[in-house]
Structures are given as C-alpha cells and as structure tokens.
Amino acid sequence: MKPKHARPAVAHLRKADPVLARVIEEVGPCRLTLNTEGSHFHALLRSVLWQQLSGKAAATIHERLRALYGGRDPEPEELLATPEEALRAAGVSRQKQGYLKDLAAKVASGQLPLAAVEQLPDEAIVEALAAVKGVGRWTVQMFLLFRLGRPDVLPCADLGIQKGIQRAYELPALPKPADVERHGAPWRPYASVAAWYLWKSLDTVVPD
C-alpha cells in the first residue's frame, strides 16, 4: 500500500476510534505493503503454510519448501509431482500437504481460475476459494488483504487481532469474533489498515 493510500485510512481511524489512535501513535507510520511476489497461487500457498503457526515457524517452513525448488515457490504442477517425504522433511504436515495439493490440482486443471478472482467482490472470492480443502475464511482474508489490497478486511477470528484488541482496550479476556466485529465497526471502510496496526502493536510477524 502506497503512503498516499494509507494516509486517508489512518486519518479516518484516528478520528473514528481514540483507542486505536493511541495504537497508531505507538506503532508509527503505516507500512502495510502488498505481497506482489509470484502468482496468486503462490500467495495462497503461503497463506496455507501460515495457518495455525507463529510467523517465525511458518517462515522457516516456507524457506525449507522453497529450497526444494531452487529457492523459489513451486508451480502447481511441480508441487503435485513432489513426493510426500520431501514435503514432510521440509516441515509441511501431512494435513497441509493435502490442502496444498488440492489447491495445486484445482489451479492446474483450470477448475479454480485465479486470474479472474480480482474482478469479484470480497465475499464472492471467499465463496470461490472455499472449494479448496483447508482454505477457510482466514486464509482468504489474508489473500484479500495482502495480495489483492482490499481495504476493508477484518479477520475477526485471528488470534493476533484478538490479542491486539485485548491489549489496546485493556480487556480481561480475549474478545470473541462478534466482539472484534463490534470494536471494528468504526474502522470501516479501512479495517485492513486497523488490522495491520493491531498486529504490529504486538510486535509480531504480520501474515502475508
């Protein structure tokens, strides 16, 4: 995201929510950037790898996976041809192997035309990608936010977002997804930037 696009979002968030305004002051300028490396398939592959892992652990597994293909992300056909043992040695669990190979098979066959998803609204993209095993709402939200640059994505079930809200609002317990949605209502239509600030407020590796 370019600074000229972030400025109106930050201005809106500061005005709409005094608590988030303090978070913005602590974190500093918005440095939310899009993941433009590789293809949409590669972006989804990374999102699947990041599921239910810390940023550091996921980054390590991702680098080991890339090492299998000369330091780059695999194409769908290459991933489908990779033996289970090699993927397991890279740290990819059997369950995630199933998810990744289902994604690769659907892209390779043309069943999932990823080039066309950019023309769809957010919820239609969620529905289209839900046909892939293991690609749930969180995974698609990371794709929407960090790949397509959609401005109003709020991952209500994300643990980092929940912890960020708990810390910022000094809550006694983690907020539930419905509570995250309630807190985030004033952030619309720039919830993506608010999410980035909450992640960064915890000094964590931001998902991409």
Legacy VTK file of the C-alpha trace (Angstrom):
# vtk DataFile Version 3.0
C-alpha trace
ASCII
DATASET POLYDATA
POINTS 208 float
0.000 0.000 0.000
1.445 3.357 -1.044
1.667 6.151 1.562
-0.825 8.284 -0.350
-3.381 5.476 0.018
-2.591 4.869 3.696
-2.905 8.499 4.758
-6.708 8.814 4.393
-7.149 5.451 6.117
-5.015 6.460 9.083
-6.752 9.833 9.316
-10.153 8.110 9.398
-9.034 5.592 12.037
-7.566 8.275 14.289
-10.790 10.237 14.180
-13.137 7.263 14.479
-11.525 5.476 17.428
-9.462 7.189 20.175
-8.173 3.833 21.431
-6.888 2.849 18.001
-5.466 6.353 17.651
-3.177 5.569 20.603
-2.106 2.321 18.945
-1.292 4.218 15.754
0.785 6.685 17.764
2.723 3.822 19.382
3.393 1.924 16.147
4.148 4.866 13.891
3.608 5.291 10.129
1.641 2.649 8.273
3.962 0.381 6.311
1.380 -2.088 5.078
2.681 -3.413 1.780
1.193 -5.865 -0.671
2.768 -9.194 -1.473
3.383 -8.829 -5.203
5.930 -11.633 -5.480
4.952 -14.558 -7.666
1.432 -15.538 -8.626
-1.905 -15.681 -6.827
-1.251 -19.405 -6.399
1.993 -18.639 -4.583
0.219 -16.153 -2.302
-2.398 -18.755 -1.350
0.308 -21.354 -0.822
1.972 -19.047 1.683
-1.321 -18.351 3.441
-1.985 -22.079 3.858
1.509 -22.593 5.268
0.912 -19.813 7.799
-2.296 -21.376 9.172
-2.149 -22.072 12.931
1.584 -21.342 13.137
3.609 -18.492 14.552
5.079 -16.182 11.966
8.627 -17.378 12.700
7.769 -21.085 12.415
5.803 -20.567 9.201
8.604 -18.503 7.652
11.100 -21.275 8.434
8.932 -23.960 6.803
8.331 -21.718 3.811
12.064 -21.265 3.242
12.618 -25.029 3.504
9.855 -25.613 0.979
11.342 -23.059 -1.419
14.704 -24.785 -1.102
13.170 -27.847 -2.766
12.648 -25.773 -5.911
15.898 -23.838 -6.095
14.875 -21.074 -3.687
11.514 -20.202 -5.232
7.880 -21.106 -4.750
6.724 -24.107 -6.813
4.300 -24.022 -9.695
1.131 -26.150 -9.237
2.413 -28.973 -11.432
5.741 -29.053 -9.573
4.052 -29.270 -6.195
1.813 -32.093 -7.387
4.894 -34.043 -8.506
6.772 -33.587 -5.208
6.892 -36.738 -3.050
5.234 -36.634 0.362
8.542 -37.492 2.036
10.253 -34.403 0.627
7.473 -32.100 1.751
7.420 -33.709 5.182
11.174 -33.230 5.530
10.627 -29.528 4.813
8.218 -29.360 7.737
4.926 -29.454 5.856
2.472 -31.603 7.814
0.529 -34.363 6.093
-2.680 -32.383 6.546
-1.235 -29.257 4.944
0.222 -31.327 2.130
-3.319 -32.408 1.353
-4.501 -28.817 1.354
-1.662 -27.599 -0.855
-2.025 -30.419 -3.358
-5.779 -29.891 -3.590
-5.130 -26.209 -4.297
-2.477 -27.091 -6.876
-4.734 -29.647 -8.575
-7.642 -27.227 -8.873
-5.412 -24.471 -10.276
-3.580 -26.805 -12.681
-6.851 -28.198 -14.050
-8.411 -24.777 -14.522
-11.168 -25.554 -12.032
-10.010 -22.561 -9.993
-9.200 -19.681 -12.390
-7.294 -17.439 -10.008
-6.687 -14.722 -12.610
-10.401 -13.955 -12.617
-10.878 -13.511 -8.871
-9.641 -9.919 -8.923
-12.874 -8.897 -10.611
-15.029 -10.308 -7.798
-16.209 -8.639 -4.556
-14.704 -9.869 -1.291
-17.437 -12.292 -0.291
-17.581 -13.821 -3.767
-13.837 -14.533 -3.530
-14.360 -16.165 -0.137
-17.019 -18.401 -1.676
-14.927 -19.276 -4.743
-11.841 -20.260 -2.760
-13.813 -22.181 -0.145
-13.965 -25.050 -2.645
-10.314 -25.774 -1.858
-9.609 -28.102 1.070
-8.197 -26.244 4.040
-8.793 -22.800 2.564
-11.084 -21.253 5.129
-12.184 -17.708 5.715
-8.946 -16.642 7.445
-6.793 -17.844 4.552
-8.919 -15.985 2.030
-8.869 -12.867 4.186
-5.051 -12.886 4.166
-5.217 -13.205 0.378
-7.675 -10.320 0.131
-5.660 -8.100 2.432
-2.038 -8.745 1.498
-2.347 -9.888 -2.115
-5.307 -8.019 -3.577
-5.028 -4.994 -1.313
-8.706 -4.926 -0.382
-9.117 -2.028 2.110
-11.839 -3.310 4.411
-10.804 -6.762 5.632
-11.204 -7.570 9.327
-10.106 -11.123 10.300
-12.329 -11.453 13.366
-11.122 -14.962 14.246
-7.414 -14.092 14.016
-5.635 -14.587 17.346
-3.280 -11.663 16.740
-6.183 -9.309 16.093
-7.944 -10.547 19.211
-4.803 -10.120 21.340
-4.239 -6.655 19.884
-7.753 -5.578 20.795
-7.464 -7.108 24.269
-4.268 -5.152 24.867
-5.469 -1.870 23.365
-8.819 -1.843 25.137
-7.455 -3.433 28.333
-9.991 -6.260 28.230
-9.919 -9.008 30.894
-10.239 -11.762 28.272
-9.736 -12.285 24.569
-12.644 -10.852 22.582
-14.776 -13.263 20.595
-15.200 -12.735 16.828
-18.503 -10.922 17.399
-16.738 -8.576 19.825
-13.986 -7.934 17.265
-16.650 -7.023 14.726
-18.238 -4.644 17.215
-14.947 -2.956 18.055
-14.139 -2.750 14.363
-17.392 -1.166 13.222
-15.984 2.402 13.411
-12.934 1.360 11.377
-14.938 0.708 8.213
-14.124 1.121 5.349
-10.432 0.858 6.336
-10.429 -2.224 8.563
-7.395 -3.649 6.738
-5.170 -0.820 7.987
-6.591 -1.177 11.502
-5.781 -4.910 11.413
-2.197 -4.157 10.379
-1.785 -1.756 13.311
-3.134 -4.313 15.761
-0.694 -6.949 14.507
2.217 -4.540 14.683
1.222 -3.380 18.176
2.144 -6.866 19.361
5.485 -6.685 17.529
4.660 -9.878 15.668
5.448 -11.100 12.164
2.489 -9.935 10.111
0.903 -12.632 7.938
1.254 -12.124 4.200
LINES 1 209
208 0 1 2 3 4 5 6 7 8 9 10 11 12 13 14 15 16 17 18 19 20 21 22 23 24 25 26 27 28 29 30 31 32 33 34 35 36 37 38 39 40 41 42 43 44 45 46 47 48 49 50 51 52 53 54 55 56 57 58 59 60 61 62 63 64 65 66 67 68 69 70 71 72 73 74 75 76 77 78 79 80 81 82 83 84 85 86 87 88 89 90 91 92 93 94 95 96 97 98 99 100 101 102 103 104 105 106 107 108 109 110 111 112 113 114 115 116 117 118 119 120 121 122 123 124 125 126 127 128 129 130 131 132 133 134 135 136 137 138 139 140 141 142 143 144 145 146 147 148 149 150 151 152 153 154 155 156 157 158 159 160 161 162 163 164 165 166 167 168 169 170 171 172 173 174 175 176 177 178 179 180 181 182 183 184 185 186 187 188 189 190 191 192 193 194 195 196 197 198 199 200 201 202 203 204 205 206 207
